[in-house]
Amino acid sequence: MKTRDRAVVAAVTVACCVAAVFLGVRPVPSLAAVAVALAAFGCRPRSHEWTGAATGAAGLLLLVATFAWPGRGTTEGSVWHLVAVGAVLLLLTAAVRRSPRRRLLAGGGLGAAAVAVWTVPLVPDSSFFEYLGVIAFWSVPIAGAVVVGGYPRLMEDRRRQAVLAARRAQQLELAHDLHDFVAHDVSGIVVQAQAARFVAQHDPAAAIQALERIERAGLAALASIDRTVRMLRTSDRNTDGTDGTDGDGDGGDGGDPTVARTVLPGTGELAEVVERFGETGDVRARLDLAPGVTEALSREGAATVHRVVVEALTNVRRHAPGAAGVRVVLSTDGTNVEVSVTDDGGRGRSAHLPGLPRLERGTGGGGGLLALAERVRAFGGTFASGPYRDGWRVTAVLPATGPHATAS
């Protein structure tokens, strides 16, 4: 207990003793209940943990004053009892607002029961239903105290749950971004390192070129990590309820609530992705982008298409490192947009080129395609992947929701 709390408790105890000396023995339990309330409110905020217990203690004192103390059932005693009732109701309100639930159920229940029955000795020789009526009448202020204390607590709990849900969504988005973008570049680094190991002895110049491509892929991976960290920082500021402005008030990047969305790539970056894939993997990669596809996709749809392409190309590197050609096709009929990524499985690769280690599809991993399929279906589309001729094909069909989409 802090020094300030000790001083508050000591002052309240002295005041209660002085009042008992001047007022006599009858109001002592009621005065003690008031003293408990004063101590609880005087020691805030540290008293939040034990406000429920304080409510129970004040309620117990009220029960003693009501049924077992001299002066019960008299007008003079009832005045002090009413003062104690007010103290218990204030404690009950504070306990419902802040107290831990277990202590609230025990202490708050005892305090509420004491308030409900405190007038029973004042109406002797009443019938059972009259007693019920008196108890019901004094249950109204109890309900009021529960509402006054419980509503802010309910709103705070909902806000806390919303924050937790938002943070969980941010964590999942961060994991997807790391998998989709960083894994794409890292897999390119692995492929280039493997290729450099095979050609280093026979063609040092080719090994040097591979090292240069590894450097570019590493820089791209670092850029992806930086972009993801910026998204996380912006999302944290928005989730915490701040405006995201910098210290000098100019707002910076964090002042724009759309920053986290504008950094997400879309169809405009697919050409660069496919070109970089061909450079780092010695694969003939081709992008066929039909007219009207970009206009048919919304921002979220374009980001989903980008994820499909990046994940499919990453899987080509992981599971088909010997593939000689990859074709990325985007088409639209005005109602839907279809994106497909097809590799040839190595058909057409020259026999003298070295074979690279291959991870069989379906053995380990797989979380990327599963998460991708879930994302596409959540967007209202369909997703499929499987063998195609000698290679593998990933296909996603999304509804055209852009400004130039055709209504179905």
C-alpha positions in Angstrom: 0.0 0.0 0.0 1.4 3.4 -1.0 2.0 6.2 1.5 -0.9 8.2 0.1 -3.3 5.2 0.5 -2.2 4.7 4.1 -2.9 8.4 4.8 -6.3 8.1 3.3 -7.2 5.0 5.3 -5.9 6.5 8.5 -7.8 9.8 8.0 -11.1 7.9 7.3 -10.6 5.6 10.3 -10.0 8.6 12.6 -13.0 10.4 11.3 -15.2 7.3 11.8 -14.0 7.0 15.4 -14.6 10.6 16.1 -18.1 10.4 14.7 -18.8 7.3 16.8 -17.8 9.1 19.9 -20.2 12.0 19.3 -23.1 10.1 17.7 -23.1 7.0 19.9 -23.0 3.3 19.1 -26.1 3.0 16.9 -24.7 4.4 13.7 -21.3 2.6 13.9 -21.9 -0.1 11.2 -23.4 2.5 8.8 -20.5 4.9 9.5 -18.1 2.0 8.9 -19.7 1.3 5.6 -19.3 4.9 4.6 -15.7 4.8 5.7 -15.1 1.8 3.5 -16.6 3.7 0.5 -14.5 6.8 1.3 -11.3 4.7 1.6 -12.0 2.9 -1.7 -12.6 6.2 -3.6 -9.7 7.9 -1.9 -7.2 5.3 -3.0 -8.2 5.2 -6.6 -7.0 4.1 -9.1 -5.1 1.4 -7.1 -8.4 0.5 -5.4 -9.9 -0.8 -8.6 -8.7 -4.3 -7.8 -10.4 -4.5 -4.5 -13.5 -2.3 -5.0 -15.6 -5.5 -5.3 -14.3 -6.7 -1.9 -15.0 -3.3 -0.5 -18.6 -3.5 -1.8 -19.0 -6.8 -0.1 -17.6 -5.5 3.2 -19.9 -2.4 3.1 -22.8 -4.7 2.3 -22.0 -6.9 5.2 -21.8 -3.9 7.5 -25.2 -2.8 6.2 -26.7 -6.3 6.9 -25.3 -6.1 10.5 -26.8 -2.7 11.0 -30.2 -3.9 9.5 -30.7 -7.1 11.4 -28.3 -7.4 14.3 -27.4 -3.9 15.7 -29.2 -1.8 18.3 -31.6 0.7 16.8 -32.7 -1.6 13.9 -36.3 -1.0 12.8 -36.4 2.5 14.2 -36.7 5.8 12.4 -33.4 7.1 13.8 -31.6 4.0 12.8 -33.1 3.9 9.3 -31.6 7.4 8.5 -28.1 6.0 9.1 -29.0 2.9 7.2 -30.0 5.0 4.2 -26.6 6.7 4.3 -25.0 3.3 4.2 -27.2 2.3 1.3 -26.0 5.2 -0.7 -22.4 4.3 0.1 -23.0 0.6 -1.0 -24.7 1.8 -4.2 -21.7 4.0 -5.1 -19.3 1.2 -4.4 -21.4 -1.2 -6.5 -21.3 1.2 -9.4 -17.5 1.5 -9.2 -17.1 -2.3 -8.8 -19.2 -3.0 -11.9 -17.1 -0.5 -13.8 -13.6 -1.6 -12.7 -13.5 -4.7 -10.4 -12.4 -8.1 -11.6 -15.4 -10.3 -12.4 -14.9 -12.9 -9.7 -14.6 -10.3 -6.9 -17.5 -8.4 -8.5 -19.8 -11.5 -8.3 -19.0 -12.1 -4.7 -18.7 -8.6 -3.2 -21.2 -7.0 -5.6 -23.8 -9.7 -4.9 -23.5 -9.3 -1.2 -23.8 -5.5 -1.5 -26.8 -5.8 -3.8 -28.6 -8.2 -1.4 -28.0 -5.8 1.5 -29.5 -2.9 -0.3 -32.5 -5.0 -1.4 -33.5 -6.1 2.1 -32.5 -3.2 4.2 -36.1 -1.9 4.7 -37.5 -5.3 5.6 -37.2 -4.6 9.4 -39.1 -1.3 8.9 -42.3 -3.1 7.8 -42.9 -5.9 10.4 -46.0 -8.0 10.2 -46.2 -7.7 6.4 -47.2 -10.4 4.1 -44.8 -12.3 1.9 -45.9 -10.4 -1.2 -45.4 -7.1 0.5 -41.9 -8.1 1.4 -41.4 -9.0 -2.3 -42.7 -5.6 -3.3 -40.3 -3.8 -1.0 -37.4 -5.9 -2.2 -38.4 -5.3 -5.8 -38.6 -1.6 -5.2 -35.1 -1.4 -3.9 -33.8 -3.5 -6.7 -34.4 -0.6 -9.0 -31.5 1.5 -7.8 -29.4 -1.7 -7.8 -30.2 -2.1 -11.5 -29.4 1.6 -12.1 -26.0 1.1 -10.5 -25.3 -1.9 -12.6 -26.3 0.0 -15.8 -24.3 3.1 -14.9 -21.2 1.1 -14.1 -21.7 -1.7 -16.7 -22.3 0.2 -19.9 -18.9 1.9 -20.0 -17.3 -1.4 -19.1 -19.2 -3.1 -21.9 -18.1 -0.4 -24.4 -14.5 -0.7 -23.2 -14.6 -4.5 -23.6 -16.0 -4.2 -27.1 -13.3 -1.7 -28.0 -10.6 -4.0 -26.6 -12.0 -6.9 -28.6 -12.1 -4.8 -31.7 -8.5 -3.8 -31.1 -7.4 -7.4 -30.6 -9.3 -8.4 -33.8 -7.7 -5.6 -35.7 -4.2 -6.5 -34.5 -4.8 -10.2 -35.4 -5.9 -9.2 -38.9 -2.8 -7.0 -39.2 -0.6 -9.9 -38.1 -2.2 -12.2 -40.7 -1.8 -9.5 -43.3 1.8 -9.1 -42.3 2.4 -12.8 -42.5 0.8 -13.0 -46.0 2.9 -10.0 -47.2 6.1 -11.6 -45.9 5.2 -14.9 -47.6 4.0 -13.4 -50.9 6.7 -10.8 -51.4 9.8 -11.6 -49.4 9.6 -15.4 -50.1 9.4 -14.6 -53.8 12.7 -12.7 -53.7 14.4 -15.1 -51.3 13.5 -18.1 -53.5 15.1 -16.2 -56.4 18.2 -15.8 -54.4 18.3 -19.6 -53.6 17.9 -20.4 -57.3 20.6 -18.1 -58.4 23.0 -19.4 -55.7 22.3 -23.0 -56.8 22.9 -22.0 -60.4 26.1 -20.2 -59.5 27.4 -23.2 -57.7 27.0 -25.3 -60.8 28.6 -22.9 -63.3 31.3 -21.4 -61.2 34.0 -23.8 -62.2 33.2 -23.8 -65.9 32.0 -20.2 -66.5 33.2 -17.7 -63.9 31.6 -14.8 -65.8 28.2 -16.5 -65.6 28.7 -16.9 -61.8 29.5 -13.2 -61.5 26.2 -12.4 -63.3 24.4 -14.7 -61.0 25.9 -12.9 -58.0 24.7 -9.6 -59.4 21.2 -11.0 -59.8 21.4 -12.3 -56.2 22.3 -8.8 -55.1 19.3 -7.3 -56.9 16.9 -9.9 -55.5 18.3 -9.2 -52.0 17.7 -5.5 -52.4 14.1 -6.3 -53.6 13.6 -8.5 -50.5 14.8 -5.6 -48.3 12.4 -3.2 -50.0 9.6 -5.7 -49.4 10.5 -5.9 -45.7 10.6 -2.1 -45.5 7.2 -1.7 -47.1 5.7 -4.3 -44.8 7.2 -2.6 -41.7 5.8 0.8 -42.9 2.4 -0.9 -43.3 2.6 -2.3 -39.7 3.6 1.1 -38.2 0.8 2.9 -40.0 -1.7 0.2 -38.9 -0.5 0.4 -35.3 -1.0 4.2 -35.2 -4.5 3.9 -36.7 -5.5 1.0 -34.4 -4.3 2.9 -31.3 -6.7 5.7 -32.3 -4.1 8.3 -33.0 -4.0 10.4 -36.1 -0.6 9.2 -37.2 0.9 12.6 -37.5 4.6 13.3 -36.9 5.9 15.4 -34.0 6.0 18.5 -36.1 2.4 18.1 -37.2 3.0 17.7 -40.9 1.6 14.2 -40.8 4.3 12.6 -42.9 3.3 9.3 -44.5 1.6 8.2 -41.3 -0.9 11.1 -41.5 -2.6 9.6 -44.6 -4.9 6.7 -43.6 -4.6 5.3 -47.1 -0.8 4.8 -47.0 -1.2 1.2 -45.9 -3.3 0.6 -48.9 -1.5 2.6 -51.5 1.7 0.7 -50.9 0.1 -2.6 -51.9 1.0 -3.5 -55.5 -1.5 -4.3 -58.2 -1.5 -5.2 -61.9 0.7 -2.3 -62.8 3.7 -4.0 -61.2 3.1 -7.4 -62.8 5.4 -6.7 -65.7 8.3 -5.9 -63.4 7.6 -9.1 -61.4 7.5 -11.3 -64.4 10.6 -9.7 -65.9 12.6 -10.0 -62.7 11.4 -13.6 -62.4 12.9 -14.4 -65.8 16.1 -12.6 -65.0 16.8 -14.4 -61.7 15.7 -17.8 -62.8 16.9 -18.2 -66.4 13.3 -18.9 -67.4 11.4 -17.6 -70.3 8.6 -15.7 -68.5 5.9 -14.0 -70.5 3.0 -11.8 -69.4 -0.2 -11.5 -71.5 -2.3 -8.7 -70.1 -5.6 -8.3 -72.0 -7.0 -4.8 -72.6 -9.5 -3.7 -70.0 -8.2 -6.0 -67.2 -6.7 -3.1 -65.1 -9.9 -1.1 -65.4 -12.1 -4.0 -64.5 -10.4 -4.6 -61.1 -10.9 -2.6 -57.9 -7.9 -1.8 -55.7 -8.5 -4.9 -53.6 -9.0 -7.1 -56.7 -5.8 -5.9 -58.3 -3.9 -6.6 -55.0 -5.4 -10.1 -55.0 -4.4 -10.7 -58.6 -0.8 -9.6 -57.8 -0.7 -12.0 -54.9 -1.9 -14.9 -57.1 0.9 -14.2 -59.6 3.6 -13.7 -57.1 2.7 -16.9 -55.1 2.4 -19.0 -58.3 5.8 -17.8 -59.5 7.3 -18.5 -56.1 5.9 -22.0 -56.3 7.5 -22.5 -59.7 10.9 -21.7 -58.2 10.3 -24.0 -55.3 8.7 -26.9 -57.0 9.7 -26.7 -60.6 13.2 -25.1 -60.7 13.9 -26.9 -64.0 11.0 -25.2 -65.8 12.0 -23.5 -69.0 9.0 -21.4 -69.6 6.2 -19.7 -67.6 3.2 -17.9 -68.9 1.1 -15.4 -67.0 -2.2 -14.6 -68.6 -4.8 -12.1 -67.5 -8.1 -11.8 -69.4 -11.6 -10.5 -68.8 -15.1 -10.8 -70.2 -16.3 -7.6 -68.5 -17.9 -9.6 -65.7 -15.0 -11.7 -64.4 -11.2 -11.4 -64.5 -9.2 -14.6 -64.9 -5.6 -14.9 -64.1 -3.6 -18.1 -64.8 0.1 -18.9 -64.3 1.3 -22.0 -66.2 4.8 -23.6 -66.2 6.0 -26.2 -68.6 7.6 -28.4 -66.0 11.0 -28.3 -67.7 9.8 -29.3 -71.2 12.0 -27.5 -73.7 15.0 -26.9 -71.4 18.3 -27.8 -73.0 19.7 -31.1 -71.8 23.1 -29.6 -71.0 21.8 -27.3 -68.4 22.2 -28.5 -64.8 19.2 -29.8 -62.9 18.4 -28.0 -59.7 17.0 -29.5 -56.5 13.3 -29.9 -56.6 10.7 -29.8 -53.8 7.8 -32.0 -54.6 4.5 -30.3 -54.6 2.4 -31.2 -51.6 5.4 -32.1 -49.5 5.8 -29.4 -46.8 4.7 -25.9 -47.3 1.4 -25.5 -49.0 0.2 -22.8 -46.6 0.7 -20.2 -49.3 -1.8 -21.7 -51.8 -4.3 -22.5 -49.0 -4.2 -18.9 -47.8 -4.3 -17.6 -51.3 -7.4 -19.8 -52.1 -9.1 -18.5 -49.0 -8.3 -14.9 -50.0 -9.7 -15.4 -53.5 -12.9 -17.0 -52.2 -13.4 -14.3 -49.6 -13.3 -11.8 -52.5 -16.1 -13.8 -54.2 -13.9 -15.7 -56.7 -12.8 -19.2 -57.4 -9.3 -20.7 -57.2 -7.8 -23.9 -58.7 -4.3 -25.4 -59.0 -3.1 -28.7 -60.4 -1.2 -30.5 -63.1 -1.4 -29.1 -66.6 0.2 -31.1 -69.4 3.8 -31.5 -68.3 3.8 -28.7 -65.8 1.5 -27.0 -63.3 -1.2 -24.3 -63.6 -2.7 -21.9 -61.0 -6.0 -20.3 -62.0 -8.1 -17.7 -60.1 -11.3 -16.1 -61.3 -12.4 -12.9 -59.6 -15.5 -10.8 -60.1 -14.9 -7.6 -62.0 -15.6 -4.8 -59.5 -13.7 -1.9 -61.0 -15.2 1.3 -62.4 -15.4 -0.2 -65.9 -16.8 -3.6 -65.0 -19.8 -4.9 -66.8 -22.9 -5.6 -64.6 -23.8 -9.3 -64.7 
